[in-house]
Amino acid sequence: MTHEPVQKKITEELGSVGLIRYGNRGLVYEEPLTELTGDRGRKAFQEMSLNDDTVGGMLFAIETRIRKVAWRVEGPDHELNEFIESCMHDMSSSWNSVIVEILSMLVYGWSWHEIVYKQRKGSNNDPKKRSKFSDGMYGWRKIPIRAQHTLYEWEWDEEGGLQAFKQTALPDLNIVSISINRSLLFRTTTHANNPEGRSILRTAYRSWYFKKRVQDIEGIGVERDLAGLPVIYRTAEMAKQYDEVLEQIVTSVRNDDQAGILLPLARDEHGNKLLEFSLMSSSGSKKQIDPGAVIARYDHAIARSILADFILLGSQSTGSFALSSSKIDVFTNALDAILESIASVFNMHAIPRLLAINGITVNIPPRLAYESTGTQDLGALGAFITAVAGAGMPLFPDENLENHLRKVAKLPERSEDADPQPKRPGVEEDTTEDPEEEKEDAPESKAPEEDPEEDDGDAEEASNDA
């Protein structure tokens, strides 16, 4: 009986992630709704992000908050950290612009970026060599997006690993294959290794779909209530001759700056009008369903789908500061997760490749890090410090702790000339000396020594008296 080598079993992949992709083109068909598949889905999510006020407000809140995040490079080698940071801020576009382009993955589920390098040759007319530095090292020239709508197909290997992004774009519409080794792929989720991830607007699509239609109906209703319902009265004889024309008039009339209808002044033998146009006004009765309440419900559902319903707290009379604070905390935690996913792609792919191109080998490479988007409750922090200090934990003087507290409270850094232990206001300086120290410094007092002869004399006197 023969056995296959064990080494073959542990190095070969036996199963599959199960990603639904088939056809002559390497396209993904994971989406169960056909209207959200491929280009149709990308156009739908784009319309949501551009036309819906609630969706636009949520995305704007995310973008502006992440724009304020401070990025840094951490690692044991200080020189390498400075080199990576210099590459971040030596591109043809700002670092913030790169991050904002990456955030398009929130709308579409994914964002593909090609890495373009340059050799740093200082001031140079050639953009492939132009740099703020002249050390001859290779750095990032730019990390531009390859727009989602330019996707032609994906390219996989035999084991289902993503190999390339095939693009077709204006003006020439040529098919270009961009290797994954020259690119960065950012996704909201990596389930089943789906390169297209999942839009954060996906769960809000149904609410947006119905909200849009209710808004359309509400707009028509408002127009009819204010302008009136067009009505044409005609005799049977006029109906036979002009019904098609009259139907077109009554269904297409709009009360705008060019509104007007030209009708013949036709009467019968009794002087009655053969044709009459009028606007029927609304009766003013209350509608059974309030479209505004329906739209507001859908707005809350849309905002709740991405944990951003705190932006609607002021639209109603209910709500409290504690509730808004807890909702904002949940939202900022979600933003931190987005930042972590972005940083992990740079740490796993962009930074190691940059070091390899420059022939740099290290055991622990630098890592891209970020500041949390959350804000510290200074009142709670102060109460905590007071509590632990009152329990006996020595906190100060501690330079690292003080620097951290200053940073959290957004206070200026401590100057080098500052007194390490400044006098606290309202507390007088104790000038009394420690009695224990006085006791230690004072010379020891000795008892006077008794004369042994005097003692003997006293003893003799006592015996004679006896």
C-alpha positions as CSV (number, residue, x, y, z in Angstrom):
1,M,0.0,0.0,0.0
2,T,1.5,3.4,-1.0
3,H,0.9,6.6,0.7
4,E,1.3,10.1,-0.7
5,P,4.0,12.1,0.9
6,V,2.9,14.0,4.0
7,Q,4.5,17.2,2.7
8,K,2.2,17.3,-0.3
9,K,-0.9,17.1,2.0
10,I,0.1,20.0,4.2
11,T,1.2,22.4,1.4
12,E,-1.5,21.9,-1.1
13,E,-4.9,23.5,-0.8
14,L,-7.7,21.0,-1.0
15,G,-10.9,23.0,-0.6
16,S,-12.3,26.3,-2.0
17,V,-13.6,29.5,-0.3
18,G,-16.8,29.1,-2.3
19,L,-16.9,32.5,-4.0
20,I,-19.6,32.6,-6.6
21,R,-17.8,33.5,-9.9
22,Y,-18.3,32.0,-13.3
23,G,-18.6,32.9,-17.0
24,N,-16.0,33.9,-19.5
25,R,-15.2,37.1,-17.6
26,G,-13.9,36.9,-14.0
27,L,-16.9,38.6,-12.4
28,V,-18.4,38.0,-8.9
29,Y,-22.1,37.1,-8.4
30,E,-22.4,37.0,-4.6
31,E,-25.2,39.6,-4.5
32,P,-28.7,38.0,-4.4
33,L,-30.5,41.0,-5.9
34,T,-29.9,41.4,-9.6
35,E,-30.4,45.2,-9.4
36,L,-27.3,45.4,-7.1
37,T,-25.0,43.1,-9.2
38,G,-22.1,44.5,-11.1
39,D,-22.4,47.9,-12.8
40,R,-26.1,48.2,-11.8
41,G,-25.2,47.9,-8.1
42,R,-22.3,50.4,-8.3
43,K,-24.6,52.9,-10.0
44,A,-27.3,52.3,-7.3
45,F,-24.9,52.9,-4.5
46,Q,-23.5,55.9,-6.2
47,E,-27.0,57.4,-6.5
48,M,-27.6,56.7,-2.8
49,S,-24.4,58.5,-1.8
50,L,-25.0,61.5,-4.1
51,N,-28.8,62.1,-4.0
52,D,-29.9,61.0,-0.5
53,D,-29.5,63.7,2.2
54,T,-29.2,61.2,5.1
55,V,-26.7,59.0,3.3
56,G,-24.7,62.0,2.3
57,G,-24.7,63.4,5.8
58,M,-23.4,60.1,7.2
59,L,-20.7,59.7,4.7
60,F,-19.7,63.4,5.2
61,A,-19.5,62.8,9.0
62,I,-17.2,59.8,8.4
63,E,-14.9,61.6,6.0
64,T,-14.5,64.8,8.0
65,R,-13.8,62.8,11.2
66,I,-11.2,60.6,9.5
67,R,-9.6,63.6,7.9
68,K,-8.7,64.8,11.3
69,V,-7.0,61.6,12.4
70,A,-3.2,61.9,12.9
71,W,-1.2,59.1,11.4
72,R,2.3,58.0,12.6
73,V,4.8,55.3,12.0
74,E,5.9,53.1,14.9
75,G,8.8,50.6,15.2
76,P,12.0,49.9,17.0
77,D,14.2,51.5,14.3
78,H,13.8,55.3,14.5
79,E,15.5,56.0,11.2
80,L,13.2,53.6,9.3
81,N,10.2,55.2,10.9
82,E,11.3,58.6,9.7
83,F,11.9,57.1,6.2
84,I,8.4,55.7,5.9
85,E,6.9,59.0,7.2
86,S,8.9,60.9,4.6
87,C,7.5,58.7,1.9
88,M,4.0,59.3,3.1
89,H,4.4,63.1,2.8
90,D,6.5,63.1,-0.4
91,M,3.8,62.0,-2.9
92,S,2.2,64.1,-5.6
93,S,-1.0,64.2,-3.6
94,S,-1.4,64.6,0.1
95,W,-1.7,61.7,2.5
96,N,-5.2,62.9,3.5
97,S,-6.2,62.8,-0.2
98,V,-5.1,59.2,-0.4
99,I,-7.1,58.3,2.7
100,V,-10.2,60.0,1.3
101,E,-9.9,58.1,-1.9
102,I,-9.6,54.8,0.0
103,L,-12.8,55.7,1.9
104,S,-14.7,55.1,-1.4
105,M,-14.7,51.5,-0.3
106,L,-17.5,52.4,2.1
107,V,-19.8,53.2,-0.8
108,Y,-18.8,50.4,-3.2
109,G,-17.4,47.8,-0.8
110,W,-13.9,48.0,-2.2
111,S,-11.2,50.3,-3.5
112,W,-8.2,49.3,-5.7
113,H,-5.1,51.5,-5.7
114,E,-2.0,51.1,-7.8
115,I,1.4,51.9,-6.2
116,V,3.6,54.1,-8.3
117,Y,7.2,54.4,-7.1
118,K,10.0,57.0,-7.8
119,Q,13.6,57.4,-7.1
120,R,14.2,60.3,-4.8
121,K,16.6,62.6,-6.7
122,G,15.6,65.9,-5.2
123,S,14.4,68.8,-7.4
124,N,14.0,67.3,-10.8
125,N,11.9,67.9,-13.9
126,D,11.2,64.2,-14.2
127,P,8.2,63.3,-11.9
128,K,9.7,59.8,-11.6
129,K,12.6,61.3,-9.7
130,R,11.2,64.5,-8.2
131,S,11.3,64.5,-4.5
132,K,11.8,66.6,-1.3
133,F,14.8,64.3,-0.6
134,S,17.9,63.5,-2.6
135,D,19.1,60.3,-0.9
136,G,18.5,58.1,-4.0
137,M,16.1,55.8,-2.1
138,Y,12.9,54.6,-3.7
139,G,9.7,56.0,-2.3
140,W,6.0,56.3,-3.2
141,R,5.3,58.7,-6.1
142,K,1.5,58.3,-5.8
143,I,-1.1,55.7,-4.8
144,P,-4.0,56.6,-7.1
145,I,-7.3,54.9,-7.1
146,R,-8.5,52.8,-10.0
147,A,-12.2,53.8,-10.1
148,Q,-14.7,51.1,-9.4
149,H,-16.7,51.8,-12.6
150,T,-13.6,51.0,-14.7
151,L,-13.6,47.3,-13.6
152,Y,-13.6,45.0,-16.6
153,E,-13.0,41.7,-14.7
154,W,-10.9,40.1,-11.9
155,E,-8.1,37.7,-12.6
156,W,-7.6,34.6,-10.3
157,D,-5.1,31.8,-10.1
158,E,-6.0,28.1,-10.1
159,E,-6.4,28.1,-6.3
160,G,-8.7,31.1,-6.3
161,G,-6.1,33.7,-5.3
162,L,-6.7,37.2,-6.7
163,Q,-3.9,38.0,-9.2
164,A,-4.9,41.2,-11.0
165,F,-7.5,43.9,-11.6
166,K,-8.4,44.3,-15.3
167,Q,-9.5,47.8,-16.2
168,T,-11.0,49.5,-19.1
169,A,-11.3,53.3,-19.0
170,L,-11.7,56.3,-21.2
171,P,-10.5,57.7,-23.5
172,D,-9.1,54.7,-25.3
173,L,-11.0,51.9,-23.4
174,N,-8.1,49.5,-23.7
175,I,-8.0,46.6,-21.3
176,V,-5.1,47.0,-18.8
177,S,-4.2,44.3,-16.3
178,I,-2.8,45.7,-13.0
179,S,-1.1,43.0,-10.9
180,I,-1.9,42.6,-7.2
181,N,1.8,42.9,-6.5
182,R,1.7,46.5,-7.7
183,S,-1.5,47.4,-5.9
184,L,-3.4,47.6,-2.7
185,L,-6.9,46.3,-2.3
186,F,-9.0,47.8,0.5
187,R,-12.3,46.1,1.4
188,T,-15.0,46.5,4.1
189,T,-15.1,42.7,4.5
190,T,-13.0,39.8,3.3
191,H,-15.7,37.1,3.5
192,A,-15.0,34.3,1.0
193,N,-12.1,36.4,-0.3
194,N,-14.5,38.4,-2.3
195,P,-12.5,41.3,-3.9
196,E,-15.6,43.5,-4.0
197,G,-16.4,43.3,-0.3
198,R,-19.8,44.8,0.6
199,S,-21.0,48.3,0.6
200,I,-21.9,49.8,4.0
201,L,-25.0,51.1,2.3
202,R,-26.2,47.6,1.3
203,T,-28.4,47.1,4.4
204,A,-29.9,50.5,3.9
205,Y,-30.9,49.9,0.2
206,R,-34.4,48.7,0.9
207,S,-35.2,51.6,3.2
208,W,-33.7,54.0,0.6
209,Y,-35.7,52.4,-2.2
210,F,-39.1,52.9,-0.5
211,K,-38.1,56.3,0.9
212,K,-37.3,57.6,-2.6
213,R,-40.7,56.5,-4.0
214,V,-42.6,58.0,-1.1
215,Q,-40.8,61.2,-1.7
216,D,-41.8,61.2,-5.3
217,I,-45.4,60.5,-4.4
218,E,-45.2,63.3,-1.7
219,G,-43.9,65.7,-4.3
220,I,-46.7,64.9,-6.7
221,G,-49.2,65.3,-3.9
222,V,-47.9,68.7,-2.9
223,E,-48.0,69.9,-6.4
224,R,-51.6,68.8,-6.8
225,D,-52.6,70.3,-3.5
226,L,-51.1,73.7,-4.3
227,A,-51.8,73.9,-8.0
228,G,-54.9,71.9,-8.2
229,L,-55.9,68.8,-10.2
230,P,-56.4,69.6,-14.0
231,V,-59.9,68.8,-15.2
232,I,-61.4,69.2,-18.7
233,Y,-65.1,69.1,-19.3
234,R,-66.2,68.3,-22.8
235,T,-69.3,67.2,-24.6
236,A,-69.7,63.8,-26.2
237,E,-69.3,65.4,-29.6
238,M,-66.0,67.1,-28.6
239,A,-64.8,63.9,-27.1
240,K,-65.1,62.0,-30.3
241,Q,-63.0,64.6,-32.2
242,Y,-60.4,65.8,-29.7
243,D,-60.2,63.2,-26.9
244,E,-56.6,62.2,-27.6
245,V,-55.4,65.8,-27.6
246,L,-57.4,66.7,-24.5
247,E,-56.0,63.7,-22.6
248,Q,-52.5,64.8,-23.5
249,I,-53.2,68.3,-22.2
250,V,-54.8,67.3,-18.9
251,T,-51.9,64.8,-18.1
252,S,-49.0,67.1,-19.0
253,V,-50.1,70.5,-17.8
254,R,-47.8,72.0,-15.1
255,N,-48.2,75.3,-13.3
256,D,-44.9,77.0,-13.9
257,D,-43.7,80.3,-15.5
258,Q,-44.6,79.1,-19.0
259,A,-48.0,77.6,-18.1
260,G,-50.9,78.2,-20.4
261,I,-53.6,76.5,-22.4
262,L,-55.2,77.7,-25.6
263,L,-58.7,76.3,-26.1
264,P,-61.4,77.3,-28.6
265,L,-64.4,79.3,-27.3
266,A,-67.1,76.9,-28.6
267,R,-70.7,77.0,-27.5
268,D,-73.9,75.2,-28.4
269,E,-77.1,76.8,-29.6
270,H,-78.1,77.4,-26.0
271,G,-74.9,79.2,-25.2
272,N,-73.4,76.4,-23.1
273,K,-69.7,75.8,-23.4
274,L,-68.7,72.7,-25.4
275,L,-65.2,72.7,-23.8
276,E,-64.0,73.9,-20.4
277,F,-60.7,73.6,-18.5
278,S,-60.4,74.1,-14.7
279,L,-58.2,73.2,-11.7
280,M,-59.9,71.2,-9.0
281,S,-58.6,72.3,-5.6
282,S,-57.9,69.9,-2.7
283,S,-60.6,69.4,-0.2
284,G,-58.1,69.9,2.6
285,S,-59.1,66.7,4.4
286,K,-56.4,65.1,6.4
287,K,-54.6,62.2,4.8
288,Q,-54.8,58.8,6.3
289,I,-51.1,58.3,6.1
290,D,-48.6,61.1,6.8
291,P,-45.8,60.8,4.2
292,G,-43.5,62.9,6.3
293,A,-43.6,60.3,9.2
294,V,-43.0,57.5,6.7
295,I,-39.9,59.3,5.3
296,A,-38.6,60.0,8.8
297,R,-38.9,56.3,9.7
298,Y,-36.9,55.4,6.6
299,D,-34.3,58.0,7.5
300,H,-33.8,56.5,10.9
301,A,-33.5,53.0,9.4
302,I,-30.9,54.2,6.9
303,A,-28.8,56.0,9.7
304,R,-29.2,53.0,12.0
305,S,-27.8,50.6,9.4
306,I,-24.4,52.1,9.8
307,L,-24.6,53.2,13.5
308,A,-25.0,56.9,12.6
309,D,-28.5,57.5,13.9
310,F,-27.1,60.0,16.4
311,I,-27.2,62.6,13.5
312,L,-31.0,62.5,13.7
313,L,-31.3,63.0,17.5
314,G,-32.1,66.7,17.2
315,S,-34.9,66.1,14.7
316,Q,-37.3,64.9,17.4
317,S,-38.2,66.1,20.9
318,T,-37.0,62.9,22.5
319,G,-33.4,62.0,23.3
320,S,-30.9,62.7,26.0
321,F,-27.2,63.6,26.2
322,A,-26.3,60.2,27.7
323,L,-28.1,58.5,24.8
324,S,-26.2,60.6,22.2
325,S,-22.9,60.1,24.0
326,S,-23.3,56.3,23.9
327,K,-24.4,56.3,20.3
328,I,-21.4,58.4,19.3
329,D,-19.1,56.0,21.2
330,V,-20.4,53.1,19.1
331,F,-20.0,55.1,15.9
332,T,-16.4,56.1,16.8
333,N,-15.6,52.4,17.5
334,A,-16.8,51.6,14.0
335,L,-14.6,54.4,12.6
336,D,-11.6,52.9,14.5
337,A,-12.3,49.5,12.9
338,I,-12.3,51.2,9.4
339,L,-8.9,52.9,10.2
340,E,-7.5,49.6,11.4
341,S,-8.5,47.9,8.2
342,I,-6.7,50.6,6.2
343,A,-3.6,50.5,8.4
344,S,-3.4,46.7,8.2
345,V,-3.2,46.8,4.3
346,F,-0.3,49.2,4.5
347,N,1.4,47.2,7.2
348,M,1.0,43.8,5.4
349,H,1.8,44.9,1.8
350,A,2.8,48.5,1.1
351,I,5.5,49.0,3.8
352,P,7.2,45.6,3.3
353,R,7.3,46.0,-0.4
354,L,8.8,49.5,-0.1
355,L,11.6,48.1,2.2
356,A,12.3,45.3,-0.1
357,I,12.7,47.6,-3.1
358,N,15.3,49.5,-1.2
359,G,17.1,46.3,-0.1
360,I,16.2,46.8,3.6
361,T,15.8,43.7,5.6
362,V,14.5,43.9,9.2
363,N,13.0,41.5,11.6
364,I,10.4,43.9,12.9
365,P,9.3,46.4,10.1
366,P,7.8,49.8,10.9
367,R,4.0,49.9,11.3
368,L,1.5,52.5,10.3
369,A,-0.6,53.6,13.4
370,Y,-3.4,56.1,14.0
371,E,-5.0,58.0,16.7
372,S,-8.4,56.9,17.8
373,T,-11.4,58.9,16.6
374,G,-13.0,58.8,20.0
375,T,-12.8,61.6,22.5
376,Q,-11.9,61.2,26.2
377,D,-14.4,62.3,28.8
378,L,-12.2,64.6,30.8
379,G,-14.6,64.6,33.7
380,A,-14.6,60.9,34.0
381,L,-10.8,60.8,33.6
382,G,-10.3,63.4,36.3
383,A,-12.6,61.4,38.7
384,F,-10.7,58.2,38.0
385,I,-7.3,59.9,38.7
386,T,-8.7,61.4,41.9
387,A,-10.1,58.0,43.0
388,V,-6.9,56.0,42.4
389,A,-4.7,58.8,43.9
390,G,-7.0,58.8,47.0
391,A,-6.6,55.1,47.3
392,G,-2.9,55.5,47.7
393,M,-1.5,54.9,44.2
394,P,1.4,57.2,43.5
395,L,0.8,58.9,40.2
396,F,3.0,62.1,40.2
397,P,5.6,63.0,39.4
398,D,5.4,60.9,36.3
399,E,6.6,62.5,33.0
400,N,5.0,59.9,30.7
401,L,1.6,60.1,32.5
402,E,1.7,63.9,32.5
403,N,2.5,64.0,28.8
404,H,-0.4,61.6,28.0
405,L,-2.8,63.7,30.1
406,R,-1.8,66.9,28.3
407,K,-2.2,65.2,25.0
408,V,-5.7,63.9,25.9
409,A,-6.8,67.3,27.2
410,K,-5.2,69.1,24.2
411,L,-3.0,71.1,26.4
412,P,0.4,72.5,25.4
413,E,3.5,70.4,26.0
414,R,5.4,71.0,29.1
415,S,8.3,73.4,28.7
416,E,11.8,72.2,29.7
417,D,12.2,75.1,32.2
418,A,9.0,74.2,34.1
419,D,9.4,73.4,37.8
420,P,9.1,69.6,38.1
421,Q,7.1,70.0,41.3
422,P,5.4,73.4,41.2
423,K,3.7,74.8,44.2
424,R,0.0,74.2,44.2
425,P,-2.2,77.3,44.6
426,G,-3.8,77.8,48.0
427,V,-1.3,75.5,49.7
428,E,1.4,77.2,51.9
429,E,4.9,75.8,51.8
430,D,5.7,73.8,55.0
431,T,8.9,75.3,56.4
432,T,8.9,73.4,59.7
433,E,11.6,70.8,60.2
434,D,10.9,67.2,60.7
435,P,11.1,66.4,64.4
436,E,12.6,63.0,63.5
437,E,15.4,64.7,61.6
438,E,16.0,67.1,64.6
439,K,16.3,64.1,66.8
440,E,18.8,62.4,64.5
441,D,20.9,65.6,64.2
442,A,20.9,66.4,67.9
443,P,23.9,65.1,70.0
444,E,23.1,62.2,72.3
445,S,22.8,63.4,76.0
446,K,24.7,61.2,78.6
447,A,23.7,60.8,82.2
448,P,26.3,62.2,84.7
449,E,28.6,59.6,86.1
450,E,28.4,59.0,89.8
451,D,31.6,59.1,91.9
452,P,32.1,55.6,93.4
453,E,33.9,57.1,96.5
454,E,30.9,59.3,97.3
455,D,28.7,56.3,97.1
456,D,30.9,54.5,99.6
457,G,30.8,57.4,102.0
458,D,27.0,57.6,101.9
459,A,26.9,53.9,102.6
460,E,29.1,54.3,105.7
461,E,27.0,57.2,107.0
462,A,23.9,55.1,106.6
463,S,25.4,52.2,108.6
464,N,26.6,54.5,111.5
465,D,23.1,56.0,111.7
466,A,21.8,52.6,112.0
